[in-house]
Structures are given as structure tokens and as C-alpha cells.
Amino acid sequence: MTEDRGIADRFELAQAIAREGGAIALGYFSDRGSLTIDTKLNGQDVVSIADKEVETLLRERIGAAFPDDSILGEEYGLEGGTSGFTWVMDPIDGTSPFVFGIPAWCVSIAIMQGEAIVAGVIFAPTTDELYSARRGGGATMNGQPIRVSSEATLQSGVLGLGANHRIPSRVVSGVVRQLLDEGGMFIRNGSGALMMAYVAAGRLAAYWEPHMNAWDCYAGYVLIEEAGGWIVDPSSWSSMNAGGPVVVGSPGTRTDLLRIVEANAA
């Protein structure tokens, strides 16, 4: 198997299993009375039986097709392999919206070769939107090319924003205050991966979150870059497992967003 063929075959599988896993999650979303919910770190950090069932399915499908690949998932951690490929995935990004009946959640799958993210897939079952990107191959939504906004600035577009309890609240409130004072606006829907896909599709101007895990954002990184946007490279994190800040956007947002984030850094 050639190197390119290896990436292409995995990319094809990622799209198929994102849809398959998304269908299972959508079934639970439509019948939330059947959900079993557990708390992780706090009342805002939850996991459902749907998260676990979808990740189990994804792992089974990957293992059957590429048994030597590594897999890093939110629910079951890292399973090592020897092929040099690593799958980084969140079975349901946006579990809080999911359990409360808000249609802002997705399945997120990234594929790494060595240290490079070579492909990413984000599937939003409630809108049947499949965002896909392969390094050097552009970004698509349901097979149609997508691009970041060529005109948006922080003042004319909308910033997607994420928050959690791992970072001091003053960091988030400081960015929001300065953004509003400078004429900008923000939105938070509870799914960082989905908001990153919206940046790639030109719906949001940019996205910032002070701390994300790799499974939440790696697919979004390649989508945004392949759609013509910019990212702050996650190689600046202390490690992939530790996670770190995510700052991404369309060209017209870069200078202002980086300035505002830096001014309010922890």
C-alpha cells in the first residue's frame, strides 16, 4: 500500500464511520429518555451511554480495517499501534447540548500520520452535514467545496467562543469584554468542533477557546487550513494529551484576534 493510498483509504473509512456513528447518536438524541448520563469532572462535564456506544463502534470499525493503527478517543483513551497512523476522535462533541435536546453536537474524527494531521471529518447528524478535508485536497461539506470567509473581520463577522472550568473565568470574560468594546460579537453553541467546521464553511469568522483536547479540535484544524484559514499550530502545546489553546480563523481576523487573546492570556 502506498503512503497516499493509505491516507485515502483511512479518509474514506473516517467519512463512512462518522455517518454510521452519527446515526446511532441521532437515535439516542431522538429518544433522550433512554440515555444514561454520568458526571465526569463536574456537573457541566458529562458523558452519556451514546458517547460510549459510538466510540466503541468507531474503534471496532477502525480496528477491523487497520488493526495496527493507534486510536485516541475521549471516552477510552489511547490504544497504541505500530503503523504510524493515529485516529483522534470524539464520538459526540457537545455532549451537554446533546443531552439537553439542543441540536449543536457532532462526531469528530482526525487522522494523523506521525505528528501531522493529514485528514479530518466532522459530521453533524441533526443537519446531515459532513465536513471533510484531506491535507492538500481542499475542504468540502457534503462533497461541495467550502472556504472560509474572504471578507469577515472580528467587527463584521461572529466569533465562535468556547469556555470550560480548566481556565480562570477572567480569561474568557476579558476576551469577551474587549471583543464587545471593539465592536465584535460572539456565539457559543457548546460544540467546539462544530464551530470550527462553521469557520471552515465561512459561517463564523473565527473560533477561540482557551483550552481544548486534541479529540475536540484536530479534525477542525485541517478543515480550516484546507478551507483557506489560519490556525495557531498545536505543536505549541506541551503535549497532544495535555491539550491547549485553540485560535483559528479567516484571514481578516488574524491580527485582531491574536492581539485580544494575548492581552487576556492566563
C-alpha positions in Angstrom: 0.0 0.0 0.0 1.4 3.4 -1.0 1.6 6.2 1.5 -1.1 8.3 -0.4 -3.3 5.2 -0.7 -3.0 4.6 3.0 -4.2 8.1 3.8 -7.0 7.9 1.2 -8.3 4.6 2.4 -8.4 5.8 6.0 -10.1 9.1 4.9 -12.8 7.1 3.2 -13.4 5.0 6.2 -13.5 8.1 8.5 -16.3 9.6 6.5 -18.3 6.3 6.5 -18.0 5.6 10.2 -18.7 9.3 11.1 -22.0 8.8 9.4 -22.6 5.4 11.0 -21.7 6.6 14.5 -23.8 9.7 13.9 -26.8 7.7 13.1 -26.5 5.8 16.4 -26.2 9.1 18.3 -29.1 10.6 16.5 -31.3 7.7 17.5 -30.5 8.4 21.2 -30.9 12.1 20.6 -34.4 11.5 19.3 -35.2 9.4 22.4 -33.3 11.0 25.2 -35.4 9.2 27.8 -33.3 6.2 27.1 -30.0 8.0 27.9 -27.9 7.1 30.9 -25.9 10.1 32.0 -22.8 10.2 34.2 -20.8 13.1 35.5 -17.0 13.4 34.9 -15.2 16.3 36.5 -18.2 18.4 37.4 -21.9 18.9 36.6 -21.0 20.6 33.3 -18.8 17.7 32.2 -21.0 14.7 31.4 -20.9 11.6 29.4 -23.8 9.5 28.1 -24.3 5.9 27.0 -24.5 7.3 23.5 -20.9 8.6 23.7 -19.6 5.3 24.8 -21.6 3.3 22.3 -20.5 5.4 19.4 -16.8 5.4 20.4 -17.0 1.6 20.8 -18.4 1.3 17.2 -15.7 3.7 15.8 -12.9 1.6 17.5 -14.3 -1.6 16.2 -14.6 -0.4 12.6 -11.0 1.1 12.7 -9.6 -2.0 14.3 -11.2 -4.3 11.7 -9.8 -2.3 8.8 -6.5 -1.0 10.2 -5.5 -3.2 13.2 -2.1 -1.7 13.5 -3.3 1.9 13.9 -3.3 3.8 17.2 -6.6 5.2 18.4 -7.1 8.1 20.9 -10.7 8.7 21.9 -12.3 10.9 24.6 -14.0 8.0 26.4 -11.5 5.2 26.3 -8.1 6.9 25.9 -5.1 5.8 23.9 -4.8 2.3 22.3 -1.3 2.1 20.8 -0.4 0.8 17.4 2.7 0.3 15.1 1.6 1.6 11.7 2.5 5.3 12.3 -1.2 6.3 11.9 -3.2 7.6 14.8 -7.0 8.3 14.9 -8.0 11.1 17.2 -11.8 11.2 17.8 -14.6 12.5 19.9 -17.8 10.3 19.5 -20.1 13.2 20.5 -18.6 16.7 20.7 -21.1 18.8 22.5 -22.5 16.2 25.0 -24.2 18.9 27.1 -26.3 20.2 24.2 -26.9 16.6 23.2 -28.4 15.6 26.5 -30.5 18.7 26.8 -32.0 18.4 23.3 -30.1 21.2 21.6 -29.0 20.2 18.1 -25.4 21.5 18.4 -23.3 18.4 18.5 -21.2 16.3 16.1 -18.9 13.4 15.6 -15.3 14.4 15.1 -12.5 12.2 13.7 -9.0 13.2 12.8 -6.3 11.1 11.2 -2.6 11.6 12.0 0.5 10.3 10.2 3.3 10.6 12.6 3.0 14.1 14.1 1.0 15.5 11.2 -2.8 15.8 11.0 -3.5 14.5 7.4 -7.3 14.3 7.4 -10.3 15.4 9.3 -14.1 14.6 9.3 -16.8 16.4 11.3 -20.4 15.1 10.9 -23.4 16.9 12.3 -26.3 14.4 12.2 -29.1 16.8 13.1 -28.4 18.8 9.9 -26.9 15.9 7.9 -23.8 17.9 7.2 -20.5 16.0 6.6 -17.4 18.3 6.7 -14.3 16.6 5.3 -10.7 17.6 4.5 -7.6 15.8 3.4 -4.3 17.5 3.5 -3.6 19.1 0.1 -7.1 18.1 -1.2 -9.3 21.0 0.0 -12.3 21.0 2.3 -15.9 20.0 1.5 -19.3 19.9 3.0 -21.4 17.0 1.7 -19.0 16.8 -1.2 -19.2 20.5 -2.2 -16.1 22.8 -1.7 -16.1 25.2 1.2 -14.0 28.2 2.0 -13.5 30.4 5.0 -14.9 33.9 4.6 -12.8 36.2 2.5 -14.3 39.4 3.9 -15.1 38.8 7.6 -13.3 40.7 10.4 -13.9 40.5 14.1 -16.1 43.6 13.7 -18.2 42.3 10.7 -18.4 38.6 11.5 -19.1 36.5 14.5 -16.5 34.8 16.8 -17.2 31.3 18.0 -16.2 31.0 21.6 -15.6 28.1 23.9 -15.2 28.0 27.7 -14.6 25.5 30.5 -13.6 25.3 34.1 -10.0 24.4 33.4 -9.1 28.1 32.8 -9.8 31.1 35.1 -13.1 32.8 34.2 -11.3 36.2 33.9 -9.6 34.9 30.8 -12.9 34.3 29.0 -14.6 37.4 30.4 -11.6 39.5 29.4 -11.7 38.4 25.8 -15.5 38.9 25.6 -15.3 42.4 27.1 -12.5 43.5 24.8 -14.3 41.9 21.8 -17.5 43.7 22.6 -15.8 47.0 23.3 -14.1 46.8 19.8 -17.5 46.2 18.1 -17.3 42.5 17.7 -19.8 39.8 18.7 -19.6 36.1 19.7 -21.6 32.9 19.8 -21.2 29.7 21.9 -23.2 26.6 20.9 -21.5 24.0 23.1 -19.5 22.2 20.4 -16.1 23.5 19.6 -15.6 21.0 16.8 -18.8 22.1 15.1 -18.0 25.8 15.5 -14.6 25.1 13.9 -16.4 23.4 11.0 -18.5 26.6 10.7 -15.3 28.6 10.4 -14.2 26.4 7.5 -17.6 26.9 5.9 -17.5 30.7 6.2 -20.3 30.8 8.7 -18.2 32.0 11.6 -15.3 34.4 11.2 -13.1 32.7 13.8 -13.0 30.5 16.8 -11.2 30.8 20.2 -11.2 28.5 23.2 -8.6 28.8 26.0 -8.2 25.1 26.4 -9.3 22.2 24.2 -8.4 18.5 24.0 -7.0 17.0 20.8 -10.1 15.0 20.1 -12.2 18.1 20.1 -10.2 20.2 17.6 -7.7 18.2 15.5 -10.3 17.5 12.7 -11.2 21.2 12.7 -7.6 22.3 12.3 -7.2 20.5 8.9 -10.7 21.6 7.8 -9.9 25.3 8.4 -6.4 25.2 6.8 -7.7 23.4 3.7 -10.5 25.9 3.5 -8.0 28.8 3.4 -8.0 29.8 7.0 -5.2 30.1 9.6 -4.5 28.3 12.8 -2.2 28.6 15.8 -0.3 25.3 15.5 -1.0 22.9 18.3 2.7 22.0 18.3 2.9 24.9 20.8 1.1 22.7 23.4 3.2 20.9 26.0 1.8 17.6 24.6 -1.1 16.3 22.5 -2.5 14.6 25.6 -2.4 17.8 27.6 -4.4 19.9 25.2 -4.1 23.6 24.9 -5.5 26.9 23.5 -7.2 26.9 20.1 -7.1 30.1 18.0 -8.2 29.8 14.3 -10.0 32.0 11.8 -10.4 33.5 8.4 -7.6 35.8 7.1 -9.2 39.1 8.1 -9.5 38.1 11.8 -5.9 37.1 12.5 -4.3 40.3 13.7 -7.1 41.5 16.0 -7.9 38.0 17.4 -4.3 37.2 18.3 -3.9 40.7 19.9 -7.1 40.3 22.0 -6.2 36.8 23.1 -2.7 37.7 24.0 -3.9 40.7 26.0 -6.1 38.4 28.2 -3.8 35.4 28.5 -3.8 33.5 31.8 
